[in-house]
Amino acid sequence: MPESKVEAAAPAVMDAVRELTEIGGHLLTSAKLSALTEADRSDWARFGAHWNDLTLDNYMRDGGTYRYRRYGH
């Protein structure tokens, strides 16, 4: 990220850090996240498509076969 973009993102990042520290959570709107990551609708659609093809989580402690991974790979 070019320096000017880093500087522009700094207030949003500092707000997130402050709220996470003080209240334990932070809500980042989709518009702000898209602006910070420079992602558009097609980027989010590609990202979301990962959830359509989740694989079985083979690392369940109890050996269960009932939970699928919740992240793309």
HUWO-V803827 format. One record per helix or strand. SS is the DSSP state (H for helix, E for strand). FROM is the first residue (numbers start at 1). LEN is the number of residues. Records with the same first field share a line. If there is no record, write none. Layout:
# HUWO-V803827
SS=FROM-LEN  FROM-LEN
This chain:
# HUWO-V803827
H=3-20  30-8  41-13
E=56-1  68-1
